[in-house]
């Protein structure tokens, strides 16, 4: 089994543990990365079906190359069955991130 999800699993991602797993690639000096990580941590605290996995891009260069991560933050969205639902590059707008998480974790606004 190859592809992006196999690479993510190699980084410790366990899709079966949550309805939606958001894997965030970041770098140490990236301001938008810190903001996005804080937003995801808040969402994770209020949405039990969400898992957030933070990956330091500089420490995982092989995965960065294999997944074609060109900027940070880059987010990968994986469902419980291990399917890649999508990815985004750059900091997502707060309402877009919340809507995406809610659509996949069963939370109703």
Phi and psi restraints in degrees (range 20) as a CNS / XPLOR table:
assign (resid 1 and name C) (resid 2 and name N)
       (resid 2 and name CA) (resid 2 and name C) 1.0 -114.0 20.0 2
assign (resid 2 and name N) (resid 2 and name CA)
       (resid 2 and name C) (resid 3 and name N) 1.0 -162.0 20.0 2
assign (resid 2 and name C) (resid 3 and name N)
       (resid 3 and name CA) (resid 3 and name C) 1.0 91.4 20.0 2
assign (resid 3 and name N) (resid 3 and name CA)
       (resid 3 and name C) (resid 4 and name N) 1.0 -179.5 20.0 2
assign (resid 3 and name C) (resid 4 and name N)
       (resid 4 and name CA) (resid 4 and name C) 1.0 -58.3 20.0 2
assign (resid 4 and name N) (resid 4 and name CA)
       (resid 4 and name C) (resid 5 and name N) 1.0 -41.2 20.0 2
assign (resid 4 and name C) (resid 5 and name N)
       (resid 5 and name CA) (resid 5 and name C) 1.0 -66.0 20.0 2
assign (resid 5 and name N) (resid 5 and name CA)
       (resid 5 and name C) (resid 6 and name N) 1.0 -36.2 20.0 2
assign (resid 5 and name C) (resid 6 and name N)
       (resid 6 and name CA) (resid 6 and name C) 1.0 -63.2 20.0 2
assign (resid 6 and name N) (resid 6 and name CA)
       (resid 6 and name C) (resid 7 and name N) 1.0 -40.3 20.0 2
assign (resid 6 and name C) (resid 7 and name N)
       (resid 7 and name CA) (resid 7 and name C) 1.0 -63.5 20.0 2
assign (resid 7 and name N) (resid 7 and name CA)
       (resid 7 and name C) (resid 8 and name N) 1.0 -44.7 20.0 2
assign (resid 7 and name C) (resid 8 and name N)
       (resid 8 and name CA) (resid 8 and name C) 1.0 -63.6 20.0 2
assign (resid 8 and name N) (resid 8 and name CA)
       (resid 8 and name C) (resid 9 and name N) 1.0 -40.7 20.0 2
assign (resid 8 and name C) (resid 9 and name N)
       (resid 9 and name CA) (resid 9 and name C) 1.0 -61.9 20.0 2
assign (resid 9 and name N) (resid 9 and name CA)
       (resid 9 and name C) (resid 10 and name N) 1.0 -33.9 20.0 2
assign (resid 9 and name C) (resid 10 and name N)
       (resid 10 and name CA) (resid 10 and name C) 1.0 -64.5 20.0 2
assign (resid 10 and name N) (resid 10 and name CA)
       (resid 10 and name C) (resid 11 and name N) 1.0 -18.2 20.0 2
assign (resid 10 and name C) (resid 11 and name N)
       (resid 11 and name CA) (resid 11 and name C) 1.0 -95.0 20.0 2
assign (resid 11 and name N) (resid 11 and name CA)
       (resid 11 and name C) (resid 12 and name N) 1.0 8.1 20.0 2
assign (resid 11 and name C) (resid 12 and name N)
       (resid 12 and name CA) (resid 12 and name C) 1.0 97.2 20.0 2
assign (resid 12 and name N) (resid 12 and name CA)
       (resid 12 and name C) (resid 13 and name N) 1.0 7.9 20.0 2
assign (resid 12 and name C) (resid 13 and name N)
       (resid 13 and name CA) (resid 13 and name C) 1.0 -74.6 20.0 2
assign (resid 13 and name N) (resid 13 and name CA)
       (resid 13 and name C) (resid 14 and name N) 1.0 130.7 20.0 2
assign (resid 13 and name C) (resid 14 and name N)
       (resid 14 and name CA) (resid 14 and name C) 1.0 -122.8 20.0 2
assign (resid 14 and name N) (resid 14 and name CA)
       (resid 14 and name C) (resid 15 and name N) 1.0 87.2 20.0 2
assign (resid 14 and name C) (resid 15 and name N)
       (resid 15 and name CA) (resid 15 and name C) 1.0 -55.3 20.0 2
assign (resid 15 and name N) (resid 15 and name CA)
       (resid 15 and name C) (resid 16 and name N) 1.0 -34.6 20.0 2
assign (resid 15 and name C) (resid 16 and name N)
       (resid 16 and name CA) (resid 16 and name C) 1.0 -66.3 20.0 2
assign (resid 16 and name N) (resid 16 and name CA)
       (resid 16 and name C) (resid 17 and name N) 1.0 -13.2 20.0 2
assign (resid 16 and name C) (resid 17 and name N)
       (resid 17 and name CA) (resid 17 and name C) 1.0 -80.4 20.0 2
assign (resid 17 and name N) (resid 17 and name CA)
       (resid 17 and name C) (resid 18 and name N) 1.0 -10.5 20.0 2
assign (resid 17 and name C) (resid 18 and name N)
       (resid 18 and name CA) (resid 18 and name C) 1.0 -153.0 20.0 2
assign (resid 18 and name N) (resid 18 and name CA)
       (resid 18 and name C) (resid 19 and name N) 1.0 159.3 20.0 2
assign (resid 18 and name C) (resid 19 and name N)
       (resid 19 and name CA) (resid 19 and name C) 1.0 -65.2 20.0 2
assign (resid 19 and name N) (resid 19 and name CA)
       (resid 19 and name C) (resid 20 and name N) 1.0 -38.4 20.0 2
assign (resid 19 and name C) (resid 20 and name N)
       (resid 20 and name CA) (resid 20 and name C) 1.0 -139.5 20.0 2
assign (resid 20 and name N) (resid 20 and name CA)
       (resid 20 and name C) (resid 21 and name N) 1.0 129.6 20.0 2
assign (resid 20 and name C) (resid 21 and name N)
       (resid 21 and name CA) (resid 21 and name C) 1.0 -113.9 20.0 2
assign (resid 21 and name N) (resid 21 and name CA)
       (resid 21 and name C) (resid 22 and name N) 1.0 126.2 20.0 2
assign (resid 21 and name C) (resid 22 and name N)
       (resid 22 and name CA) (resid 22 and name C) 1.0 -107.2 20.0 2
assign (resid 22 and name N) (resid 22 and name CA)
       (resid 22 and name C) (resid 23 and name N) 1.0 118.8 20.0 2
assign (resid 22 and name C) (resid 23 and name N)
       (resid 23 and name CA) (resid 23 and name C) 1.0 -102.8 20.0 2
assign (resid 23 and name N) (resid 23 and name CA)
       (resid 23 and name C) (resid 24 and name N) 1.0 121.0 20.0 2
assign (resid 23 and name C) (resid 24 and name N)
       (resid 24 and name CA) (resid 24 and name C) 1.0 -111.1 20.0 2
assign (resid 24 and name N) (resid 24 and name CA)
       (resid 24 and name C) (resid 25 and name N) 1.0 121.3 20.0 2
assign (resid 24 and name C) (resid 25 and name N)
       (resid 25 and name CA) (resid 25 and name C) 1.0 -92.9 20.0 2
assign (resid 25 and name N) (resid 25 and name CA)
       (resid 25 and name C) (resid 26 and name N) 1.0 125.7 20.0 2
assign (resid 25 and name C) (resid 26 and name N)
       (resid 26 and name CA) (resid 26 and name C) 1.0 -137.0 20.0 2
assign (resid 26 and name N) (resid 26 and name CA)
       (resid 26 and name C) (resid 27 and name N) 1.0 167.6 20.0 2
assign (resid 26 and name C) (resid 27 and name N)
       (resid 27 and name CA) (resid 27 and name C) 1.0 -124.9 20.0 2
assign (resid 27 and name N) (resid 27 and name CA)
       (resid 27 and name C) (resid 28 and name N) 1.0 159.0 20.0 2
assign (resid 27 and name C) (resid 28 and name N)
       (resid 28 and name CA) (resid 28 and name C) 1.0 -59.4 20.0 2
assign (resid 28 and name N) (resid 28 and name CA)
       (resid 28 and name C) (resid 29 and name N) 1.0 -38.1 20.0 2
assign (resid 28 and name C) (resid 29 and name N)
       (resid 29 and name CA) (resid 29 and name C) 1.0 -103.1 20.0 2
assign (resid 29 and name N) (resid 29 and name CA)
       (resid 29 and name C) (resid 30 and name N) 1.0 22.5 20.0 2
assign (resid 29 and name C) (resid 30 and name N)
       (resid 30 and name CA) (resid 30 and name C) 1.0 -94.3 20.0 2
assign (resid 30 and name N) (resid 30 and name CA)
       (resid 30 and name C) (resid 31 and name N) 1.0 107.8 20.0 2
assign (resid 30 and name C) (resid 31 and name N)
       (resid 31 and name CA) (resid 31 and name C) 1.0 -61.4 20.0 2
assign (resid 31 and name N) (resid 31 and name CA)
       (resid 31 and name C) (resid 32 and name N) 1.0 -48.5 20.0 2
assign (resid 31 and name C) (resid 32 and name N)
       (resid 32 and name CA) (resid 32 and name C) 1.0 -60.3 20.0 2
assign (resid 32 and name N) (resid 32 and name CA)
       (resid 32 and name C) (resid 33 and name N) 1.0 -28.4 20.0 2
assign (resid 32 and name C) (resid 33 and name N)
       (resid 33 and name CA) (resid 33 and name C) 1.0 -65.0 20.0 2
assign (resid 33 and name N) (resid 33 and name CA)
       (resid 33 and name C) (resid 34 and name N) 1.0 -43.5 20.0 2
assign (resid 33 and name C) (resid 34 and name N)
       (resid 34 and name CA) (resid 34 and name C) 1.0 -64.4 20.0 2
assign (resid 34 and name N) (resid 34 and name CA)
       (resid 34 and name C) (resid 35 and name N) 1.0 -41.7 20.0 2
assign (resid 34 and name C) (resid 35 and name N)
       (resid 35 and name CA) (resid 35 and name C) 1.0 -63.2 20.0 2
assign (resid 35 and name N) (resid 35 and name CA)
       (resid 35 and name C) (resid 36 and name N) 1.0 -45.2 20.0 2
assign (resid 35 and name C) (resid 36 and name N)
       (resid 36 and name CA) (resid 36 and name C) 1.0 -64.6 20.0 2
assign (resid 36 and name N) (resid 36 and name CA)
       (resid 36 and name C) (resid 37 and name N) 1.0 -41.5 20.0 2
assign (resid 36 and name C) (resid 37 and name N)
       (resid 37 and name CA) (resid 37 and name C) 1.0 -63.6 20.0 2
assign (resid 37 and name N) (resid 37 and name CA)
       (resid 37 and name C) (resid 38 and name N) 1.0 -41.7 20.0 2
assign (resid 37 and name C) (resid 38 and name N)
       (resid 38 and name CA) (resid 38 and name C) 1.0 -63.2 20.0 2
assign (resid 38 and name N) (resid 38 and name CA)
       (resid 38 and name C) (resid 39 and name N) 1.0 -40.7 20.0 2
assign (resid 38 and name C) (resid 39 and name N)
       (resid 39 and name CA) (resid 39 and name C) 1.0 -63.8 20.0 2
assign (resid 39 and name N) (resid 39 and name CA)
       (resid 39 and name C) (resid 40 and name N) 1.0 -43.6 20.0 2
assign (resid 39 and name C) (resid 40 and name N)
       (resid 40 and name CA) (resid 40 and name C) 1.0 -66.5 20.0 2
assign (resid 40 and name N) (resid 40 and name CA)
       (resid 40 and name C) (resid 41 and name N) 1.0 -37.9 20.0 2
assign (resid 40 and name C) (resid 41 and name N)
       (resid 41 and name CA) (resid 41 and name C) 1.0 -64.5 20.0 2
assign (resid 41 and name N) (resid 41 and name CA)
       (resid 41 and name C) (resid 42 and name N) 1.0 -38.5 20.0 2
assign (resid 41 and name C) (resid 42 and name N)
       (resid 42 and name CA) (resid 42 and name C) 1.0 -65.2 20.0 2
assign (resid 42 and name N) (resid 42 and name CA)
       (resid 42 and name C) (resid 43 and name N) 1.0 -46.0 20.0 2
assign (resid 42 and name C) (resid 43 and name N)
       (resid 43 and name CA) (resid 43 and name C) 1.0 -61.0 20.0 2
assign (resid 43 and name N) (resid 43 and name CA)
       (resid 43 and name C) (resid 44 and name N) 1.0 -39.7 20.0 2
assign (resid 43 and name C) (resid 44 and name N)
       (resid 44 and name CA) (resid 44 and name C) 1.0 -64.2 20.0 2
assign (resid 44 and name N) (resid 44 and name CA)
       (resid 44 and name C) (resid 45 and name N) 1.0 -36.1 20.0 2
assign (resid 44 and name C) (resid 45 and name N)
       (resid 45 and name CA) (resid 45 and name C) 1.0 -68.9 20.0 2
assign (resid 45 and name N) (resid 45 and name CA)
       (resid 45 and name C) (resid 46 and name N) 1.0 -25.3 20.0 2
assign (resid 45 and name C) (resid 46 and name N)
       (resid 46 and name CA) (resid 46 and name C) 1.0 -108.1 20.0 2
assign (resid 46 and name N) (resid 46 and name CA)
       (resid 46 and name C) (resid 47 and name N) 1.0 -5.0 20.0 2
assign (resid 46 and name C) (resid 47 and name N)
       (resid 47 and name CA) (resid 47 and name C) 1.0 -131.0 20.0 2
assign (resid 47 and name N) (resid 47 and name CA)
       (resid 47 and name C) (resid 48 and name N) 1.0 99.9 20.0 2
assign (resid 47 and name C) (resid 48 and name N)
       (resid 48 and name CA) (resid 48 and name C) 1.0 -61.1 20.0 2
assign (resid 48 and name N) (resid 48 and name CA)
       (resid 48 and name C) (resid 49 and name N) 1.0 -20.4 20.0 2
assign (resid 48 and name C) (resid 49 and name N)
       (resid 49 and name CA) (resid 49 and name C) 1.0 -85.3 20.0 2
assign (resid 49 and name N) (resid 49 and name CA)
       (resid 49 and name C) (resid 50 and name N) 1.0 3.3 20.0 2
assign (resid 49 and name C) (resid 50 and name N)
       (resid 50 and name CA) (resid 50 and name C) 1.0 -105.7 20.0 2
assign (resid 50 and name N) (resid 50 and name CA)
       (resid 50 and name C) (resid 51 and name N) 1.0 134.4 20.0 2
assign (resid 50 and name C) (resid 51 and name N)
       (resid 51 and name CA) (resid 51 and name C) 1.0 -119.4 20.0 2
assign (resid 51 and name N) (resid 51 and name CA)
       (resid 51 and name C) (resid 52 and name N) 1.0 140.6 20.0 2
assign (resid 51 and name C) (resid 52 and name N)
       (resid 52 and name CA) (resid 52 and name C) 1.0 -122.0 20.0 2
assign (resid 52 and name N) (resid 52 and name CA)
       (resid 52 and name C) (resid 53 and name N) 1.0 126.7 20.0 2
assign (resid 52 and name C) (resid 53 and name N)
       (resid 53 and name CA) (resid 53 and name C) 1.0 -119.8 20.0 2
assign (resid 53 and name N) (resid 53 and name CA)
       (resid 53 and name C) (resid 54 and name N) 1.0 122.8 20.0 2
assign (resid 53 and name C) (resid 54 and name N)
       (resid 54 and name CA) (resid 54 and name C) 1.0 -98.1 20.0 2
assign (resid 54 and name N) (resid 54 and name CA)
       (resid 54 and name C) (resid 55 and name N) 1.0 132.8 20.0 2
assign (resid 54 and name C) (resid 55 and name N)
       (resid 55 and name CA) (resid 55 and name C) 1.0 -124.7 20.0 2
assign (resid 55 and name N) (resid 55 and name CA)
       (resid 55 and name C) (resid 56 and name N) 1.0 123.7 20.0 2
assign (resid 55 and name C) (resid 56 and name N)
       (resid 56 and name CA) (resid 56 and name C) 1.0 -76.0 20.0 2
assign (resid 56 and name N) (resid 56 and name CA)
       (resid 56 and name C) (resid 57 and name N) 1.0 110.0 20.0 2
assign (resid 56 and name C) (resid 57 and name N)
       (resid 57 and name CA) (resid 57 and name C) 1.0 -59.7 20.0 2
assign (resid 57 and name N) (resid 57 and name CA)
       (resid 57 and name C) (resid 58 and name N) 1.0 -36.3 20.0 2
assign (resid 57 and name C) (resid 58 and name N)
       (resid 58 and name CA) (resid 58 and name C) 1.0 -69.2 20.0 2
assign (resid 58 and name N) (resid 58 and name CA)
       (resid 58 and name C) (resid 59 and name N) 1.0 -23.7 20.0 2
assign (resid 58 and name C) (resid 59 and name N)
       (resid 59 and name CA) (resid 59 and name C) 1.0 -90.9 20.0 2
assign (resid 59 and name N) (resid 59 and name CA)
       (resid 59 and name C) (resid 60 and name N) 1.0 -7.5 20.0 2
assign (resid 59 and name C) (resid 60 and name N)
       (resid 60 and name CA) (resid 60 and name C) 1.0 -132.3 20.0 2
assign (resid 60 and name N) (resid 60 and name CA)
       (resid 60 and name C) (resid 61 and name N) 1.0 56.1 20.0 2
assign (resid 60 and name C) (resid 61 and name N)
       (resid 61 and name CA) (resid 61 and name C) 1.0 -64.0 20.0 2
assign (resid 61 and name N) (resid 61 and name CA)
       (resid 61 and name C) (resid 62 and name N) 1.0 -33.9 20.0 2
assign (resid 61 and name C) (resid 62 and name N)
       (resid 62 and name CA) (resid 62 and name C) 1.0 -63.1 20.0 2
assign (resid 62 and name N) (resid 62 and name CA)
       (resid 62 and name C) (resid 63 and name N) 1.0 -43.6 20.0 2
assign (resid 62 and name C) (resid 63 and name N)
       (resid 63 and name CA) (resid 63 and name C) 1.0 -66.5 20.0 2
assign (resid 63 and name N) (resid 63 and name CA)
       (resid 63 and name C) (resid 64 and name N) 1.0 -39.7 20.0 2
assign (resid 63 and name C) (resid 64 and name N)
       (resid 64 and name CA) (resid 64 and name C) 1.0 -58.3 20.0 2
assign (resid 64 and name N) (resid 64 and name CA)
       (resid 64 and name C) (resid 65 and name N) 1.0 -45.6 20.0 2
assign (resid 64 and name C) (resid 65 and name N)
       (resid 65 and name CA) (resid 65 and name C) 1.0 -66.2 20.0 2
assign (resid 65 and name N) (resid 65 and name CA)
       (resid 65 and name C) (resid 66 and name N) 1.0 -45.6 20.0 2
assign (resid 65 and name C) (resid 66 and name N)
       (resid 66 and name CA) (resid 66 and name C) 1.0 -64.5 20.0 2
assign (resid 66 and name N) (resid 66 and name CA)
       (resid 66 and name C) (resid 67 and name N) 1.0 -34.7 20.0 2
assign (resid 66 and name C) (resid 67 and name N)
       (resid 67 and name CA) (resid 67 and name C) 1.0 -91.9 20.0 2
assign (resid 67 and name N) (resid 67 and name CA)
       (resid 67 and name C) (resid 68 and name N) 1.0 -0.5 20.0 2
assign (resid 67 and name C) (resid 68 and name N)
       (resid 68 and name CA) (resid 68 and name C) 1.0 57.3 20.0 2
assign (resid 68 and name N) (resid 68 and name CA)
       (resid 68 and name C) (resid 69 and name N) 1.0 46.0 20.0 2
assign (resid 68 and name C) (resid 69 and name N)
       (resid 69 and name CA) (resid 69 and name C) 1.0 -80.3 20.0 2
assign (resid 69 and name N) (resid 69 and name CA)
       (resid 69 and name C) (resid 70 and name N) 1.0 115.4 20.0 2
assign (resid 69 and name C) (resid 70 and name N)
       (resid 70 and name CA) (resid 70 and name C) 1.0 -108.2 20.0 2
assign (resid 70 and name N) (resid 70 and name CA)
       (resid 70 and name C) (resid 71 and name N) 1.0 -15.7 20.0 2
assign (resid 70 and name C) (resid 71 and name N)
       (resid 71 and name CA) (resid 71 and name C) 1.0 -150.8 20.0 2
assign (resid 71 and name N) (resid 71 and name CA)
       (resid 71 and name C) (resid 72 and name N) 1.0 162.6 20.0 2
assign (resid 71 and name C) (resid 72 and name N)
       (resid 72 and name CA) (resid 72 and name C) 1.0 -122.3 20.0 2
assign (resid 72 and name N) (resid 72 and name CA)
       (resid 72 and name C) (resid 73 and name N) 1.0 147.4 20.0 2
assign (resid 72 and name C) (resid 73 and name N)
       (resid 73 and name CA) (resid 73 and name C) 1.0 -75.4 20.0 2
assign (resid 73 and name N) (resid 73 and name CA)
       (resid 73 and name C) (resid 74 and name N) 1.0 147.0 20.0 2
assign (resid 73 and name C) (resid 74 and name N)
       (resid 74 and name CA) (resid 74 and name C) 1.0 -118.8 20.0 2
assign (resid 74 and name N) (resid 74 and name CA)
       (resid 74 and name C) (resid 75 and name N) 1.0 130.8 20.0 2
assign (resid 74 and name C) (resid 75 and name N)
       (resid 75 and name CA) (resid 75 and name C) 1.0 -115.2 20.0 2
assign (resid 75 and name N) (resid 75 and name CA)
       (resid 75 and name C) (resid 76 and name N) 1.0 138.0 20.0 2
assign (resid 75 and name C) (resid 76 and name N)
       (resid 76 and name CA) (resid 76 and name C) 1.0 -115.8 20.0 2
assign (resid 76 and name N) (resid 76 and name CA)
       (resid 76 and name C) (resid 77 and name N) 1.0 137.3 20.0 2
assign (resid 76 and name C) (resid 77 and name N)
       (resid 77 and name CA) (resid 77 and name C) 1.0 -114.4 20.0 2
assign (resid 77 and name N) (resid 77 and name CA)
       (resid 77 and name C) (resid 78 and name N) 1.0 119.4 20.0 2
assign (resid 77 and name C) (resid 78 and name N)
       (resid 78 and name CA) (resid 78 and name C) 1.0 -124.6 20.0 2
assign (resid 78 and name N) (resid 78 and name CA)
       (resid 78 and name C) (resid 79 and name N) 1.0 132.9 20.0 2
assign (resid 78 and name C) (resid 79 and name N)
       (resid 79 and name CA) (resid 79 and name C) 1.0 -87.2 20.0 2
assign (resid 79 and name N) (resid 79 and name CA)
       (resid 79 and name C) (resid 80 and name N) 1.0 175.4 20.0 2
assign (resid 79 and name C) (resid 80 and name N)
       (resid 80 and name CA) (resid 80 and name C) 1.0 -58.7 20.0 2
assign (resid 80 and name N) (resid 80 and name CA)
       (resid 80 and name C) (resid 81 and name N) 1.0 -30.2 20.0 2
assign (resid 80 and name C) (resid 81 and name N)
       (resid 81 and name CA) (resid 81 and name C) 1.0 -82.9 20.0 2
assign (resid 81 and name N) (resid 81 and name CA)
       (resid 81 and name C) (resid 82 and name N) 1.0 -0.5 20.0 2
assign (resid 81 and name C) (resid 82 and name N)
       (resid 82 and name CA) (resid 82 and name C) 1.0 86.6 20.0 2
assign (resid 82 and name N) (resid 82 and name CA)
       (resid 82 and name C) (resid 83 and name N) 1.0 17.1 20.0 2
assign (resid 82 and name C) (resid 83 and name N)
       (resid 83 and name CA) (resid 83 and name C) 1.0 -89.1 20.0 2
assign (resid 83 and name N) (resid 83 and name CA)
       (resid 83 and name C) (resid 84 and name N) 1.0 138.0 20.0 2
assign (resid 83 and name C) (resid 84 and name N)
       (resid 84 and name CA) (resid 84 and name C) 1.0 -78.1 20.0 2
assign (resid 84 and name N) (resid 84 and name CA)
       (resid 84 and name C) (resid 85 and name N) 1.0 115.2 20.0 2
assign (resid 84 and name C) (resid 85 and name N)
       (resid 85 and name CA) (resid 85 and name C) 1.0 -84.1 20.0 2
assign (resid 85 and name N) (resid 85 and name CA)
       (resid 85 and name C) (resid 86 and name N) 1.0 -25.7 20.0 2
assign (resid 85 and name C) (resid 86 and name N)
       (resid 86 and name CA) (resid 86 and name C) 1.0 164.4 20.0 2
assign (resid 86 and name N) (resid 86 and name CA)
       (resid 86 and name C) (resid 87 and name N) 1.0 -178.3 20.0 2
assign (resid 86 and name C) (resid 87 and name N)
       (resid 87 and name CA) (resid 87 and name C) 1.0 -150.0 20.0 2
assign (resid 87 and name N) (resid 87 and name CA)
       (resid 87 and name C) (resid 88 and name N) 1.0 159.2 20.0 2
assign (resid 87 and name C) (resid 88 and name N)
       (resid 88 and name CA) (resid 88 and name C) 1.0 -143.5 20.0 2
assign (resid 88 and name N) (resid 88 and name CA)
       (resid 88 and name C) (resid 89 and name N) 1.0 150.6 20.0 2
assign (resid 88 and name C) (resid 89 and name N)
       (resid 89 and name CA) (resid 89 and name C) 1.0 -118.8 20.0 2
assign (resid 89 and name N) (resid 89 and name CA)
       (resid 89 and name C) (resid 90 and name N) 1.0 139.1 20.0 2
assign (resid 89 and name C) (resid 90 and name N)
       (resid 90 and name CA) (resid 90 and name C) 1.0 87.8 20.0 2
assign (resid 90 and name N) (resid 90 and name CA)
       (resid 90 and name C) (resid 91 and name N) 1.0 165.3 20.0 2
assign (resid 90 and name C) (resid 91 and name N)
       (resid 91 and name CA) (resid 91 and name C) 1.0 -70.9 20.0 2
assign (resid 91 and name N) (resid 91 and name CA)
       (resid 91 and name C) (resid 92 and name N) 1.0 122.5 20.0 2
assign (resid 91 and name C) (resid 92 and name N)
       (resid 92 and name CA) (resid 92 and name C) 1.0 -72.4 20.0 2
assign (resid 92 and name N) (resid 92 and name CA)
       (resid 92 and name C) (resid 93 and name N) 1.0 151.3 20.0 2
assign (resid 92 and name C) (resid 93 and name N)
       (resid 93 and name CA) (resid 93 and name C) 1.0 -66.3 20.0 2
assign (resid 93 and name N) (resid 93 and name CA)
       (resid 93 and name C) (resid 94 and name N) 1.0 143.4 20.0 2
assign (resid 93 and name C) (resid 94 and name N)
       (resid 94 and name CA) (resid 94 and name C) 1.0 -53.7 20.0 2
assign (resid 94 and name N) (resid 94 and name CA)
       (resid 94 and name C) (resid 95 and name N) 1.0 -43.8 20.0 2
assign (resid 94 and name C) (resid 95 and name N)
       (resid 95 and name CA) (resid 95 and name C) 1.0 -69.6 20.0 2
assign (resid 95 and name N) (resid 95 and name CA)
       (resid 95 and name C) (resid 96 and name N) 1.0 -32.5 20.0 2
assign (resid 95 and name C) (resid 96 and name N)
       (resid 96 and name CA) (resid 96 and name C) 1.0 -67.7 20.0 2
assign (resid 96 and name N) (resid 96 and name CA)
       (resid 96 and name C) (resid 97 and name N) 1.0 -43.2 20.0 2
assign (resid 96 and name C) (resid 97 and name N)
       (resid 97 and name CA) (resid 97 and name C) 1.0 -64.9 20.0 2
assign (resid 97 and name N) (resid 97 and name CA)
       (resid 97 and name C) (resid 98 and name N) 1.0 -44.1 20.0 2
assign (resid 97 and name C) (resid 98 and name N)
       (resid 98 and name CA) (resid 98 and name C) 1.0 -62.0 20.0 2
assign (resid 98 and name N) (resid 98 and name CA)
       (resid 98 and name C) (resid 99 and name N) 1.0 -43.9 20.0 2
assign (resid 98 and name C) (resid 99 and name N)
       (resid 99 and name CA) (resid 99 and name C) 1.0 -63.2 20.0 2
assign (resid 99 and name N) (resid 99 and name CA)
       (resid 99 and name C) (resid 100 and name N) 1.0 -41.9 20.0 2
assign (resid 99 and name C) (resid 100 and name N)
       (resid 100 and name CA) (resid 100 and name C) 1.0 -64.0 20.0 2
assign (resid 100 and name N) (resid 100 and name CA)
       (resid 100 and name C) (resid 101 and name N) 1.0 -46.4 20.0 2
assign (resid 100 and name C) (resid 101 and name N)
       (resid 101 and name CA) (resid 101 and name C) 1.0 -61.8 20.0 2
assign (resid 101 and name N) (resid 101 and name CA)
       (resid 101 and name C) (resid 102 and name N) 1.0 -46.7 20.0 2
assign (resid 101 and name C) (resid 102 and name N)
       (resid 102 and name CA) (resid 102 and name C) 1.0 -63.4 20.0 2
assign (resid 102 and name N) (resid 102 and name CA)
       (resid 102 and name C) (resid 103 and name N) 1.0 -35.2 20.0 2
assign (resid 102 and name C) (resid 103 and name N)
       (resid 103 and name CA) (resid 103 and name C) 1.0 -65.3 20.0 2
assign (resid 103 and name N) (resid 103 and name CA)
       (resid 103 and name C) (resid 104 and name N) 1.0 -25.7 20.0 2
assign (resid 103 and name C) (resid 104 and name N)
       (resid 104 and name CA) (resid 104 and name C) 1.0 -109.4 20.0 2
assign (resid 104 and name N) (resid 104 and name CA)
       (resid 104 and name C) (resid 105 and name N) 1.0 -5.0 20.0 2
assign (resid 104 and name C) (resid 105 and name N)
       (resid 105 and name CA) (resid 105 and name C) 1.0 -112.2 20.0 2
assign (resid 105 and name N) (resid 105 and name CA)
       (resid 105 and name C) (resid 106 and name N) 1.0 3.8 20.0 2
assign (resid 105 and name C) (resid 106 and name N)
       (resid 106 and name CA) (resid 106 and name C) 1.0 77.9 20.0 2
assign (resid 106 and name N) (resid 106 and name CA)
       (resid 106 and name C) (resid 107 and name N) 1.0 9.1 20.0 2
assign (resid 106 and name C) (resid 107 and name N)
       (resid 107 and name CA) (resid 107 and name C) 1.0 -80.2 20.0 2
assign (resid 107 and name N) (resid 107 and name CA)
       (resid 107 and name C) (resid 108 and name N) 1.0 136.9 20.0 2
assign (resid 107 and name C) (resid 108 and name N)
       (resid 108 and name CA) (resid 108 and name C) 1.0 -108.8 20.0 2
assign (resid 108 and name N) (resid 108 and name CA)
       (resid 108 and name C) (resid 109 and name N) 1.0 132.3 20.0 2
